[in-house]
Amino acid sequence: MNLEQCTARAGRRVLRLTLTEYNLLVCLLRNPGRVLSRRQLLDAAWGENYQGGERTVDTHIGRLRKKLGKAGQRIQTLRGMGYKLDAVRRRLS
């Protein structure tokens, strides 16, 4: 992930992410191994004033996982708690 260029890659493949997916991925990468609640992810991706339902995070995480391919398996669901990114490898510049 390159924050200066707002780009993300999975292997050699450049990902075509929506702004929401991009913001969710940045949030997860900045907090490897940490469980993030849906509310925390909503605030990171949509802003603190978002008034919609928290379940929209699930839909966007699902789309993000698909776009990431095999790397999407690193986003773990913790039932009743939220999501976390497996902290094994991290590359954020």
C-alpha positions in Angstrom: 0.0 0.0 0.0 1.3 3.4 -0.9 -0.4 6.2 1.0 1.2 9.0 -0.9 -0.1 7.7 -4.2 -3.3 6.3 -2.8 -2.7 2.9 -4.4 -2.9 -0.7 -3.1 -1.5 -3.9 -4.5 -2.2 -7.6 -3.9 1.0 -9.3 -5.1 1.8 -7.6 -8.4 -1.8 -6.7 -9.1 -2.9 -3.1 -8.6 -6.3 -3.1 -6.8 -9.2 -0.9 -8.0 -10.7 0.1 -4.6 -13.5 2.4 -3.9 -12.7 5.2 -1.4 -14.6 3.4 1.3 -12.7 0.1 0.7 -9.4 2.1 0.6 -10.2 3.8 3.9 -11.1 0.5 5.5 -7.9 -1.2 4.3 -5.8 1.8 5.6 -7.5 1.5 9.0 -6.8 -2.2 9.2 -3.2 -1.9 8.1 -2.6 0.8 10.7 -3.9 -1.5 13.4 -2.5 -4.9 12.7 -3.6 -7.6 15.1 -6.0 -5.2 16.9 -9.7 -5.9 16.9 -11.7 -3.0 15.4 -15.4 -2.7 16.1 -17.8 -1.9 13.3 -18.2 1.5 14.8 -14.5 2.2 14.7 -14.3 1.1 11.0 -17.4 3.2 10.2 -15.7 6.2 11.7 -12.5 5.6 9.8 -14.2 5.0 6.4 -17.3 7.3 6.6 -16.6 9.7 9.3 -17.9 10.1 12.8 -21.2 11.7 11.6 -22.3 8.7 9.7 -25.9 7.8 10.6 -26.5 4.6 8.8 -26.4 1.0 10.1 -23.2 -0.6 11.2 -23.8 -3.8 9.2 -22.8 -1.9 6.0 -19.2 -2.6 7.2 -19.8 -6.3 6.6 -20.7 -5.7 3.0 -17.7 -3.5 2.3 -15.3 -5.9 4.1 -16.7 -8.7 1.9 -16.0 -6.8 -1.2 -12.6 -5.8 0.0 -11.7 -9.4 0.7 -12.8 -10.4 -2.8 -10.6 -7.7 -4.4 -7.7 -8.7 -2.2 -8.0 -12.3 -3.4 -5.9 -14.7 -1.3 -4.6 -11.8 0.9 -8.2 -11.1 1.9 -8.1 -14.2 4.1 -5.9 -12.1 6.5 -9.0 -10.0 7.4 -10.5 -12.0 10.2 -14.0 -11.7 11.5 -14.4 -11.9 15.3 -18.1 -12.6 15.8 -19.8 -10.1 18.0 -16.6 -8.0 18.2 -15.5 -6.8 14.8 -12.6 -7.4 12.4 -8.9 -7.6 12.6 -6.0 -7.9 10.2 -3.7 -10.8 10.8 -0.4 -9.1 11.9 2.0 -11.6 10.2 3.0 -9.3 7.3 2.4 -5.6 6.9 3.6 -3.2 4.2 2.4 0.4 4.4 4.4 3.3 3.0 
